[in-house]
Amino acid sequence: MKKLLIVIPCYNEEEVLPSTFASISKLLQKMIDQKLISPDSRAHFVNDGSRDKTWDLLVKECKKNNLFEASKLSRNFGHQGAILAGMYDNNADLYCTIDADLQDDPNCIIEMVKKIEQGNDIIYGVRKKRDSDTFFKRFTAQAFYKLMSWLGVKVIYNHADFRMMTKRTVEQLKQFPERNLFLRAVVPLVGFKSDMVYYDRTPRMAGETKYPLKKMLAFAWNGISSFSIVPLRLVTLMGFLISFLGACFVLKILMNYNTHGVISGWASTVTLITIFSGVQMVSLGIIGEYIAKIFVEVKQRPLYIVEEKITNKKAPK
């Protein structure tokens, strides 16, 4: 039997945590009783700089339940950093990451363990469908996955951060010291044999989503700019195209001058200058984004800092 560690990042989750405690505790005890996992398996909650009573609830629950452990990060490092803190700062044979709202079906963890026993190293939790999403969210999500595929970035369609990994996979993941984190694309780069489990995503039981539109767009752009240089190549192609159009426009001006003796079309000239200036500013912005990422990477700042940690060594009853 292998030791399982369920890593649960938490950010302002005081409203949903009571139901999460009950569901995860019941699941872990069931798996231990069925001898699917070792009795020293745990759920490890990572408090990612929450501003509500999340940490107080975690401390109280860890004292009552030997199946729970918790870490408190010194500030908000982001969802991806919290996931790595839970995996890198704890020892286990199997690591499973799932969000605290449990919209991803935790019962799939049982199937994940069984698939690991079949010789797989990475198990991806994949949504069957997106019927519960709004039209806008469903459309943008599908567009994002198609765009990532077009840009040559390998991601699992309809997979977020619900996955299980073996210890050797996590050890290899540590070889990727990236600061611009996008685990959905990094994990497939590790390789090793993988499989999938499919589930239906349920509505959030309480609290508010931690990924509003602004954060979703920023996260999507981070994934694109961290794993694809296609946007830079598009800038280059755009530059050649505009240069060609500019040359054609110069020829038109010369032809008009030879034919009519005057240069007409000031409105069109101003329009072209405005369009070209806009394209140049967008191009510089894209290049600047990549330079900014280089700036962040070379600093090699820590991915997370653990301020406090609660562990339970006592075996459950």
N, C-alpha and C positions, 0 to 999 in steps of 0.2 A: 504494500500500500504506500502511495506517495503522499507527501505533504502538499496540500493545496492552500494557496494564499489568494483570497479574493480581494483585489485592490479596488477600493471605492473612493474616488475623489469627491470631495464635498465643498461646495461654496454656497453659503447662505441656504442651507437645507433643513433648517429647524422644523419646518412644517411637515416635511416628508419623512424625516428620519425615524419617528416611532414605528411607522408601518414597514420601513426598510429593515429595522432591527428585527422585527418579528419574522419577516419573510426569509431573511438571510440566515437567522439562527435556526429556524425550522429546516431549511434546506441543508445546512451544514450537518446538523444532527442526524438527519435522515441519511445522508451520504456516509457518515461515519458508522451508523448502525448497520448499513448495508455493506460495510467494509469496502467501499469504493475508494475511500481516501483514508489517510492516516488520522488517528485521534488527535494529533497535535496540529491539524489543519486549522486555519484561522481566516477571519475576515478582517482586513486592515483598512480602516477609514483614514483618509488623508484630508485634514482640514486645510484648505487652500486659502488662508487669509480671510475667512468668513467674518462678517461684521455683525452677525446676529448671535444667537445662543448655540450655534452648531457645536462648538468645542465643549461647552458646558454639558451638553447632552451626551457627547461622545465619552467624556470623562466619567460621567455617572453610569453610563451603560457598560463601559469596559470594567468597572468595578463589580458590576452585578453578573456579567456574562463572560465566562472564560473563553468563549469562542471569538471574542472581539478584541482587537488591538487598534491603536490610533496613533497618528503622527500629526503634529501641528507645525505647519510651515511658518517661517518668520514673517512672511507677507504673501500676497497673492502672486504666484508664479504662473498661473494659467493652468488650464485643464490638462494639457500635455505634460507639463512639468510635474504636476501632482501625480499623474499616472507613473511617471518614471521614478518619482520619489518612493512610491509604494513598492515598486518592483526592485529597484536598485538597493534600497536601504533595508531590505528584509530577505531572509533566506527561506527558500522553499524548493520543491521539486517541480511544481506546476504553478503558474501565475495566471489568474483570470482577472480581467479588468471589466468593470461594469459601472454605469452611472448610478448615482444615489437614488434617482427617481424611479428606478426599476421599470422604466418603460420597455427596456429590453428584457425579455423573458428570462428570469434567473433559473428557471427549471431546465433551460437548455444546457446549463453547466454540467448536469449529469451526463447528457449525451456527449458533451465535449470531452469529458474525462474518458468515456468509453472509446471515443475516436482516437484519443491520445494513446490508449492501450493497444490500439490497432497499428501503431507504428508512426503516427503523425507527430509533428513537432509544433505546428501552429493550426489552431482551429478558429475560423472566422465566423462570427455571428452575423448572419445576413437576413435582412428583412424580406419577407415574401412579397409584400406589396406596400403601397403608400396610400391606401384608401383613407386612412385617418388624418392625413395631412390636408391642409388647404390647397386649393388649386395653385396658388402662387408658390407655396413652398415645394409642392410636388414638381412643378414645372422647373423651378430654379435648381432643384436637386438633380433632376435628370439632365438638365443642361450642363451642370457642373461636371458630372461623371463623363458625359460625352466629350466635353471640352478637354478634360484631363486625358482621356484616351487619345483624342486627336493630337494633343501636345506630346504624346509619347510617355506619359506618366502612368505607371502601373498601379492602379488602385482596384479594390474589390467593389463591384457595383452593389450599392445599397448596404455597404458595411461602414459602420462608424468606428467606435473604439471598444466594442464588445468582442473580446477575443480571449483565447487561452494559449499560453506559450509554455514550452518546457524550459527547464533551467538552462540547458545549453544554448537555446535560442536567445534567451535574455542575456546570457553572457556575450554572445556575438553581437547583440544589439548595442551593447556598451561600446563596441568598436566604432559606432557612428556618433562622434562628439559634436553633433550639430546643435546650434542654439536656436535656429529657426525651425521649430519642431512641427512636423506634420507626420505623425506616426502611421497614418493610413497608407502613406506611400513608402515610409522607411521600412516598416516590418516586412513587406513583400521582398524588399531588396536583400534581406537576410538569407532568403532561400529556405532550404530544408522542405521536407514533405509536409503538405498542408491539406486541409479539408474544410468543409463548411457545415454549419447547422443553420436551419431556416426557422424563422419564428414570425409571429405577428406582433407588431409593436402596439402597446396599449397606451391609452391617454394618461397624461400625468395625473397622479393621485392628489397632489397638493403643491402649493408653491407656484413659482413662475419659472419659465424657461430661462436658462442662463445664456442662451444663444439667440438674441434678437437679430433683426435683419442686419444691423450695422456690424455686429460681431461675426455673423455668418459670412458676409462679404469679405471682411478682413481675413478670416480664416481661409476662405477659398483662394484669395489672392496670395496668401502666404504659401499655400500648397502649390500653386502654379509657379510662382517666382522662385520657390526653393528647389523645384525639381525639373524645370524646363527652361531652356534658353531660346525656345521658339519666339517669345515676344521680342527678344533682342534681334533675332533674325528678321522678324517682320518689320522692325524699325529700319533695318538696312535695306530691305526690299522696297519699303515705302520711300526711302531716300532716293533710290534709283528711279522709281516711278515718277516722283515729283520732279527730279532733274530732267527726265525725258519730256514731261509735260511742259516744263519751263522752257526747254529748247524749242519745242513746237510753238509755244506762245511767242518767243522771240522771232521765229521765222514768220509768223503771221504779222507781227508788227512791221517787219522789214518789207513784206509784200504790200501791206497797206500803205507804207510810206512811199514806195516806188510807184504805186498805182495812183494814189490820191494826193500825195505830197504832204499830208498831215497825218498825225497819229490820233485816231479816235478811240473811244471806248474807255474813258477814265473809270467808269463804274465797274466794268469788268476787271480792270487792273487792280483797283482797290480790293475787290472781292477776292481775287486770286492771292493777293498779298496777305489778306486776313486769313484765308484758309491755310496757306503755307505756314504762316506764323503759328497758327493753332496746332498744326501737325508737328512742327518743330518743338513746341512746348510740351506736347504729349510725349514725343519721343525722348526728350530730355528727362521728363518725369519717369518714364519706364527705366531708362538707364540709371537715373538717380536711385530708384528703388533697389536695383541690383547692387549698386555701390553701397547703399545703406546696409544691405544684408552682409556684404563683405566686412563692413565696419563692425557690425555686431559679432560676426564669427571670429574675427581676429582678436577680439578682446578676451574670448574664452571665459566669460563670466559664468558662475555656477548656475546649473539648471534649476536648482532648488536649494534651500537651506532649512534643515529641520531644527526647530526651536525646542520642541518637547516631544517625547515619545512615551507611549504606554504599551507595555507588553504583558502578556499573560503566559506564564510558563506552566501553570497548573493544568493538568489534563482534564477534559470535561468529564462529567459523570456518565 
